[in-house]
Amino acid sequence: MAVKERVGLVVSDKMDKTVVVAVENRSAHPKYGKIVVRTQRYKAHDEENKCKEGDRVRIQETRPLSRTKRWVVSEILSTAFKG
């Protein structure tokens, strides 16, 4: 079975070892054809607390780690510049 993976933006890193990742899904409306952007937020496990708000990350589905957490951060693709 293939492992589910998503790429998204970290929108919150306020929890300990947990980040909230917003994943955008762009699809055409079935009737009108306009591109509709739907955003889904996933709570993902970040063991070393490396992720910061604004980072682009890849998350991977895993066993339930808590009541709402079923994803784990597999890699950080790009970091947010805080200058």
C-alpha positions, 0 to 999 in steps of 0.5 A, a space after each residue: 500500500 502506498 504511503 500518503 504524502 502531502 506538501 503544505 505550509 506550516 501555519 502554527 508551531 505553538 504546540 510542543 512537537 506538533 505543527 499545523 500544516 495547511 495543504 491547498 487543493 486546487 481543482 476545477 469546479 465541476 459545473 462552472 470550471 473555475 479553479 477553486 482553492 480548498 485548504 485542509 489543515 493537518 496536525 503533524 508530529 515534529 519530533 525535534 521542533 525544527 519547523 517554524 511558521 511559514 516553512 514548506 514541509 512534506 508530511 506523511 501519514 502514520 498511526 494515530 499519535 494522539 486524538 487529532 494527530 495522524 501525520 508526521 513531518 518527513 522533511 522540510 522543503 524550504 524555510 521561512 525567512 525571518 529577517 
